[in-house]
Amino acid sequence: MDGPSVEELRDELQRLMQEQIESLARQTFLGITPEDLRQEKERLLRIREVSADFLEALKRMAP
């Protein structure tokens, strides 16, 4: 099997989503800096990439 396993992808996606939730909470109360915005854009891009990889890995597992 090439690339990360379904479990690794799931774990990364879970970590990224938790980071995003924490970032949104900080933004709600503290606002957002240009660096925070840059990190958020990078994180959202990575969430999309990992989500696509995760779905593809799940499809490969299907009978």
C-alpha positions in Angstrom: 0.0 0.0 0.0 1.3 3.4 -0.9 1.2 6.4 1.3 -0.2 6.7 4.8 -2.7 4.3 6.2 -6.3 5.1 6.8 -5.6 5.3 10.6 -2.7 7.7 10.0 -4.9 9.9 7.7 -7.7 9.8 10.2 -5.4 10.8 13.1 -3.9 13.7 11.0 -7.4 14.9 10.0 -8.5 14.8 13.6 -5.5 16.8 14.8 -5.9 19.4 12.1 -9.6 19.8 12.8 -8.9 20.2 16.5 -6.3 22.9 15.7 -8.9 24.6 13.5 -11.5 24.6 16.3 -9.0 26.1 18.7 -8.0 28.7 16.1 -11.6 29.7 15.6 -12.1 30.0 19.4 -9.1 32.3 19.7 -10.2 34.4 16.8 -13.6 34.8 18.4 -12.1 36.3 21.5 -8.8 37.8 20.4 -9.1 38.6 16.8 -6.7 37.4 14.0 -3.2 38.4 13.1 -1.8 38.2 9.6 0.3 35.2 10.8 -2.8 33.5 12.2 -4.5 34.0 8.9 -1.6 32.5 6.9 -1.5 29.5 9.2 -5.3 29.1 8.9 -5.1 29.1 5.1 -2.3 26.5 5.1 -4.3 24.4 7.6 -7.5 24.5 5.6 -5.6 23.5 2.5 -4.0 20.6 4.3 -7.5 19.6 5.7 -8.8 19.4 2.1 -5.8 17.4 1.0 -6.0 14.9 3.9 -9.8 14.6 3.5 -9.4 13.7 -0.1 -6.7 11.1 0.7 -8.7 9.7 3.5 -11.8 9.2 1.3 -9.7 7.6 -1.4 -8.1 5.2 1.1 -11.6 4.3 2.3 -12.7 3.6 -1.2 -9.7 1.3 -1.7 -10.8 -0.7 1.4 -14.3 -1.2 0.1 -15.1 -4.7 -1.3 
